[in-house]
């Protein structure tokens, strides 16, 4: 099929190249069917351990499971109108007469569906999603450490606030992404499977083996999953919900970073820029334009996929032992991971060529430095026992704005302040004379944050 005949923008626009090939292993329809077949094979292997069937049969089923294709299962589903039974039928058609009875033996559909989803998303997160996020994290650390002393004016509410460094700005996102990655790691390890039958009470498997909970544990051990302590026809939804929530949390960090970087690219700010190709076009009508397309694209993808958390929460409600109201919506879960992956890839690409305009940062800082010393001035006056330092400095700032004289220059000629200013140490005076030094622990915190997460994710 020509990719332009596809329906999802993820397929024809966003996921491509090596990332697409790797993502297909976990998120394609062939992958979904493959993981379900793996659970069927794990069942037969567990049955062989309890002597219900031979190891030879278990090996035969395992070989067949490796080769199952979604196309064959869909053809059978079109005939019988049941997807999981279609998988069982296709597998049964490819094994010996002796092996046929043990495929799907005592299983209900969601023993297969929920368990295969858990192992699929666990492996996808650990083998693909987290390594890609960590790759971006390391790049952000590199930028943060490189720019740890690059002076920048901090902003709160869109207004000039206090001096920081651009490395400190980057370190904030390093820390947030690091915590999100750690959370995703934890949540992926909590994913649960089940093999407890149609209502979760082990009715069918109790007819086959003396210890049906051991059978379930053996199946989960084969798949590297935890068995749910209690299940109905489905796995309790919270473990998967937690993973999806943590995934959106990581997406939030990428979107917030992109939004901030987009604003720093504004013409009137111009502190950073995306790399721009020699033949790249920024606007269809304005040849001079260099739009922050990648940062904007990431935020746009986040806007599309972040609200799906509402669907995930809605899917956690299932009546009695199970209803079918998540059967369609759950099939869209892979798209969240795909959107996160493509956003992560875009950010890695753009950050690899991120232009940091240190001159512009210094220019913006210089335009604000006469004002931002108001805080250190008031703090130092209060430290040296001025009774109403904040109010006094507030009035000085108003006077300074009206007269275009710096707050510090006004303070130095204020006779009422002389006795307090005379108590200032050389170090304290330097913060007022050279506001570039008033960056607090910006450099130290940048180093600490990057060191911690680099060690955490060696």
Secondary structure, 3 states (H helix, E strand, C coil): CCHHHCCCHHHHHHCCHHHHHHHHHHHCHHHHHHHHHHHHHHHHHHHHHCCCCCHHHHHHHHHHHCCCCHHHHHHHHHHHCCHHHHHHHHHHCCCCHHHHCCCCCCCCHHHHHHHHHHHHHHHHHHHHHHHHHHHHHHHHHHHHHHCCCCEEEEEECCEEEEEEEHHHHHHHHHHHHHHHHHHHHHHHHCCEECCCCCCCCCCCHHHCCCCHHHHHHHHHHHHCCEECCCCCCCCCCHHHHHHHHHHHHHHHHHHHHHHHHHHHCCCCCCCEECCCCCCCCCCCCCCCCCCCHHHHHHHHHHHHHHCCHHHHHHHCCCCCCCCCCCCCHHHHHHHHHHHHHHHHHHHHHHHHCCEECHHHHHHHHHHHHHHHHHHHHHHHHHHCCCCCHHHHHHHHHHHHHHHCCCHHHHHHCCHHHHHHHCCCCHHHHHHHHCHHHCCCCHHHHHHHHHHHHHHHCC
